[in-house]
């Protein structure tokens, strides 16, 4: 444990951010999984709705600094292709 007051404060804020980022990443994974589940069920309406939620979370992850923009672009492209392949 740190002895310096600023280091103690920094450890506390780092822990808060780690927990917040972990929670956000979990919700993002769930949103992506919802899109894939709808695609596997051939439910285009549900897939499009889940896709918009996933896109919103992906875009937010860039602004929060949780993910890199290339990762987000790759995920959005991959999910869009899956949804567009539904008949």
Backbone bond lengths (Angstrom), bond angles and torsions (degrees), N, CA, C in turn:
res aa  C-N    CA-C-N  psi(-1)  N-CA   C-N-CA  omega(-1)  CA-C   N-CA-C  phi
1 X - - - 1.455 - - 1.528 108.63 -
2 X 1.320 114.10 144.13 1.456 119.51 -178.11 1.527 111.56 -74.16
3 X 1.312 116.06 150.38 1.462 121.71 178.01 1.523 111.96 -99.17
4 X 1.316 116.99 -28.16 1.458 121.44 -176.42 1.526 109.36 -78.52
5 X 1.314 115.91 137.02 1.459 121.25 -174.12 1.534 112.19 -59.04
6 X 1.315 117.49 -43.37 1.465 120.44 -179.27 1.531 111.24 -66.09
7 X 1.329 116.02 -33.82 1.464 119.86 177.70 1.525 111.45 -69.38
8 X 1.301 116.30 -36.80 1.463 120.83 176.89 1.527 109.79 -63.80
9 X 1.328 116.31 -45.61 1.465 120.99 178.18 1.531 110.58 -61.58
10 X 1.331 115.55 -41.43 1.462 120.08 -178.52 1.530 110.53 -64.70
11 X 1.329 116.96 -39.12 1.459 120.31 177.52 1.519 111.21 -62.35
12 X 1.320 116.25 -39.08 1.462 120.36 179.74 1.518 110.89 -65.82
13 X 1.346 116.96 -46.29 1.463 119.43 -179.31 1.522 111.01 -67.60
14 X 1.339 117.54 -36.17 1.458 120.29 177.27 1.528 111.08 -61.49
15 X 1.308 116.08 -40.94 1.470 120.71 179.52 1.526 111.17 -65.70
16 X 1.330 116.75 -41.32 1.468 120.60 177.41 1.519 111.13 -61.60
17 X 1.332 116.71 -44.83 1.466 120.75 -179.44 1.525 110.76 -66.67
18 X 1.336 117.19 -37.97 1.455 120.82 179.57 1.524 110.55 -61.81
19 X 1.338 115.99 -43.54 1.460 120.11 179.25 1.525 111.18 -66.56
20 X 1.329 117.18 -41.20 1.462 121.00 179.75 1.519 110.74 -65.21
21 X 1.337 116.78 -43.72 1.461 120.66 179.08 1.519 110.80 -64.80
22 X 1.317 117.18 -39.36 1.452 121.39 179.44 1.517 110.50 -62.95
23 X 1.310 117.24 -43.81 1.461 122.10 178.29 1.524 110.71 -63.37
24 X 1.323 116.13 -43.12 1.467 120.30 -179.29 1.521 110.92 -65.41
25 X 1.331 117.30 -42.81 1.462 120.92 179.02 1.518 110.84 -61.59
26 X 1.316 116.49 -38.86 1.459 121.29 179.46 1.525 110.37 -64.19
27 X 1.322 117.45 -44.58 1.465 120.28 179.90 1.524 111.08 -66.83
28 X 1.320 116.69 -33.56 1.459 120.85 177.27 1.525 110.76 -66.66
29 X 1.326 116.85 -44.01 1.462 120.49 177.92 1.521 110.88 -61.39
30 X 1.328 116.72 -38.36 1.464 120.88 177.87 1.521 110.70 -64.30
31 X 1.328 117.46 -42.41 1.463 121.58 179.47 1.522 110.83 -62.62
32 X 1.336 116.61 -41.86 1.461 120.88 178.55 1.526 110.30 -65.51
33 X 1.327 115.60 -41.25 1.460 120.48 179.45 1.529 111.04 -64.07
34 X 1.340 117.54 -35.41 1.466 121.29 177.83 1.518 111.03 -63.47
35 X 1.329 117.92 -38.46 1.462 121.74 177.44 1.526 109.04 -63.99
36 X 1.336 116.43 -47.46 1.462 120.05 -177.63 1.522 111.76 -64.84
37 X 1.328 117.25 -35.30 1.462 120.80 177.76 1.521 110.69 -66.09
38 X 1.334 117.03 -43.19 1.462 121.12 178.64 1.526 110.86 -64.75
39 X 1.326 117.04 -37.33 1.468 120.96 178.96 1.531 109.91 -66.80
40 X 1.336 116.22 -43.32 1.465 119.44 179.51 1.524 111.96 -65.44
41 X 1.335 117.03 -26.97 1.459 121.32 177.32 1.515 113.29 -88.11
42 X 1.325 118.11 3.96 1.471 124.12 -178.45 1.526 112.27 54.66
43 X 1.319 116.99 37.11 1.456 122.19 178.43 1.527 107.99 -105.00
44 X 1.339 115.65 93.48 1.463 120.22 -172.80 1.532 112.44 -65.36
45 X 1.342 117.97 -41.41 1.468 120.40 -177.86 1.529 110.82 -63.44
46 X 1.327 116.07 -45.13 1.459 119.80 179.42 1.525 110.64 -66.61
47 X 1.329 116.42 -36.00 1.462 120.56 -179.79 1.526 110.93 -65.95
48 X 1.325 116.56 -41.45 1.470 120.16 179.82 1.524 110.27 -66.61
49 X 1.326 116.68 -40.39 1.462 120.43 178.85 1.530 110.72 -65.49
50 X 1.326 116.51 -44.39 1.468 120.81 179.10 1.526 110.34 -66.81
51 X 1.327 116.79 -32.80 1.462 121.09 179.41 1.524 111.04 -64.70
52 X 1.330 116.92 -40.59 1.461 118.86 -179.90 1.534 110.99 -66.25
53 X 1.341 116.57 -36.62 1.467 120.09 176.85 1.529 110.00 -65.75
54 X 1.330 115.61 -43.25 1.460 120.33 -179.71 1.531 110.93 -64.44
55 X 1.331 117.15 -41.12 1.464 120.60 178.66 1.521 110.66 -61.47
56 X 1.324 116.43 -41.62 1.458 120.31 -179.52 1.525 110.28 -62.56
57 X 1.327 116.32 -44.35 1.465 120.18 -179.95 1.532 110.95 -67.45
58 X 1.331 117.04 -38.68 1.463 120.23 178.78 1.528 110.81 -63.39
59 X 1.333 116.16 -44.68 1.464 119.56 178.89 1.528 111.41 -63.25
60 X 1.320 115.63 -37.48 1.458 119.38 179.65 1.529 110.79 -67.63
61 X 1.339 116.56 -31.51 1.463 119.18 -178.98 1.532 111.23 -66.90
62 X 1.336 117.08 -28.01 1.472 119.85 175.99 1.531 109.11 -69.01
63 X 1.332 116.17 -48.60 1.462 119.58 -175.82 1.527 111.86 -67.12
64 X 1.343 117.09 -29.06 1.461 120.51 177.66 1.525 111.62 -80.71
65 X 1.331 116.65 -13.30 1.454 120.05 -179.08 1.515 113.11 80.57
66 X 1.326 116.94 18.94 1.460 120.97 -179.67 1.526 110.58 -80.07
67 X 1.342 116.74 -39.94 1.458 121.16 -179.18 1.527 110.72 -127.71
68 X 1.321 114.96 157.77 1.457 122.55 176.66 1.519 109.54 -79.46
69 X 1.326 116.64 150.85 1.462 120.44 -176.20 1.532 112.22 -63.44
70 X 1.330 118.00 -31.42 1.460 119.73 179.34 1.526 111.71 -69.86
71 X 1.332 117.00 -36.00 1.462 121.07 175.83 1.520 109.48 -62.22
72 X 1.325 116.39 -44.30 1.456 121.15 -178.66 1.517 110.49 -65.55
73 X 1.322 117.18 -43.22 1.459 120.70 178.98 1.526 110.61 -61.82
74 X 1.322 116.75 -40.50 1.465 121.62 179.28 1.532 110.43 -63.42
75 X 1.321 117.35 -45.20 1.463 121.31 -179.60 1.525 111.64 -65.14
76 X 1.331 116.74 -42.94 1.460 120.55 -179.68 1.531 110.47 -63.59
77 X 1.318 116.43 -40.93 1.455 120.84 179.15 1.525 110.84 -64.92
78 X 1.319 115.71 -44.96 1.462 121.33 -177.96 1.531 110.97 -63.01
79 X 1.324 116.36 -44.79 1.458 120.09 -179.29 1.524 111.71 -69.47
80 X 1.327 117.40 -37.98 1.462 121.06 178.29 1.513 110.95 -61.85
81 X 1.319 116.63 -43.79 1.461 120.17 178.69 1.528 111.41 -60.88
82 X 1.311 117.00 -41.76 1.464 120.39 179.55 1.523 111.00 -63.75
83 X 1.332 117.02 -43.93 1.459 120.35 -178.67 1.524 110.64 -67.81
84 X 1.319 117.57 -38.40 1.464 121.09 -179.17 1.517 113.06 -69.74
85 X 1.331 117.78 -21.44 1.470 120.44 179.46 1.527 112.66 -79.32
86 X 1.344 117.54 -11.34 1.466 119.80 178.31 1.524 108.69 -68.59
87 X 1.316 116.54 134.86 1.481 120.10 -179.45 1.509 111.29 -76.28
